[in-house]
Amino acid sequence: MNKKTIVMVLPDLKGNGAERVIMTLADGFIEKDCNVHVILFSKFIELKSKFKFQIHVFEKHYRWIPKSIRGAILAPLLDRFIKKKCSHPDLVLSNLLPVDRILCKSKLNNVFLVIHNTPSYDFFQGLSGRILSNQIDRFSKIYKLKPSISVSKGVKENFDSFFKNKNKSYQIYNPIDTEFISNLASQYNTISDYIIHVGKFKNQKRHDILIKSYAKSKIKERLVLVGQGPLQDKSIDLVKNLKIEDKVIFTGFQSNPYPYMKNAKFMVLSSEFEGLGMVILESLALNTPVISTDCDSGPREILPEENLVPINDVNALANKISAVSDNTANYSCNIRKEFLLENVVKEYIKLIN
């Protein structure tokens, strides 16, 4: 039986959630004896992988081409590049908008657009009326052209509500490789007696809600914030204004955050929205309890109701942080089998014609 060739395309391999998913999937496909190729638009790699796979960089300075014609111009070039580097792939997975704009016009077989977040927040947040209608029309020209794969049930429901079309819409959860994460988590971590948040400092993650809730909870454990991003300075200022500098630790970006996650008393996710919330699964894989805001998609598909609080509610999150600090064992839970890497890979391989 011939090996299946799987190609995954994304802008780069920065240390964000979608990028970590791709690395995990690549490992899973290799374990299933597939040929795996990862195509990047920029050779920016911050993440570790269990196996070595082929990485190719498609450098065409696409940002200089107007978005409205980018796909039509670059799709034939990218198709030719994929055929040259990867022969005739059995499955092509497009990840994130810069890639979707191009591969939606691809002539290759079995191209799927992977939807990592809810369109209502990712593309349409705060829009209404004619502006919203025009924006939906713009994105429909991308997302009605190929079949899609949503990373959670909530994302699929939201995606389908905007983009009803003839192409099939699938739902496959992001995978977690528990063994790989456990091995990485074995490295030494010098911090002790703390709770943790891991995520980029951007509006979606609502570090402001987290920091205010943490200050209000008055728990003895320190708060460790792992990540970097455009809103980090604002978060530092907020910590100073609340006079909790001695209790909050900013670690910056960590290529291996798992030792921090493993040794935390518990993880807190304060996001306004999530596609799935990979840090939840990663924490559970390390037996670290998690509490989270109850986003429209993601956390509620992983965690029990008692681990969730309403979004943008400082008081509710503060009360939950206090409750978990007092009795962490009550908030522990296990990962369901549909999130495990082997089962997720099987679902993707089913898509191959």
Stockholm file with secondary structure:
# STOCKHOLM 1.0

chainA/1-353         MNKKTIVMVLPDLKGNGAERVIMTLADGFIEKDCNVHVILFSKFIELKSKFKFQIHVFEKHYRWIPKSIRGAILAPLLDRFIKKKCSHPDLVLSNLLPVDRILCKSKLNNVFLVIHNTPSYDFFQGLSGRILSNQIDRFSKIYKLKPSISVSKGVKENFDSFFKNKNKSYQIYNPIDTEFISNLASQYNTISDYIIHVGKFKNQKRHDILIKSYAKSKIKERLVLVGQGPLQDKSIDLVKNLKIEDKVIFTGFQSNPYPYMKNAKFMVLSSEFEGLGMVILESLALNTPVISTDCDSGPREILPEENLVPINDVNALANKISAVSDNTANYSCNIRKEFLLENVVKEYIKLIN
#=GR chainA/1-353 SS CCCCEEEEEESCBCSSHHHHHHHHHHHHHHHTTCEEEEEESSCCBCCCCSSCCEEEECCCCGGGSCHHHHHHHHHHHHHHHHHHHHSSCSEEEEESHHHHHHHTTCCSSSEEEEECSCHHHHTTTTCCHHHHHHHHHHHHHHHTSSCEEESSHHHHHHHHHHCCCSSCEEECCCCBCHHHHHHHTTSCCCCCSEEEEESCSSGGGCHHHHHHHHHHHTCSSEEEEECCCTTHHHHHHHHHHTTCTTTEEEEECCSCCHHHHHTSSCEEECCSCCSSCHHHHHHHHTTCCEEEECCSSSGGGTSCGGGEECTTCHHHHHHHHHHHHHCGGGGCCCCCGGGBHHHHHHHHHTTCC
#=GC SS_cons         CCCCEEEEEESCBCSSHHHHHHHHHHHHHHHTTCEEEEEESSCCBCCCCSSCCEEEECCCCGGGSCHHHHHHHHHHHHHHHHHHHHSSCSEEEEESHHHHHHHTTCCSSSEEEEECSCHHHHTTTTCCHHHHHHHHHHHHHHHTSSCEEESSHHHHHHHHHHCCCSSCEEECCCCBCHHHHHHHTTSCCCCCSEEEEESCSSGGGCHHHHHHHHHHHTCSSEEEEECCCTTHHHHHHHHHHTTCTTTEEEEECCSCCHHHHHTSSCEEECCSCCSSCHHHHHHHHTTCCEEEECCSSSGGGTSCGGGEECTTCHHHHHHHHHHHHHCGGGGCCCCCGGGBHHHHHHHHHTTCC
//
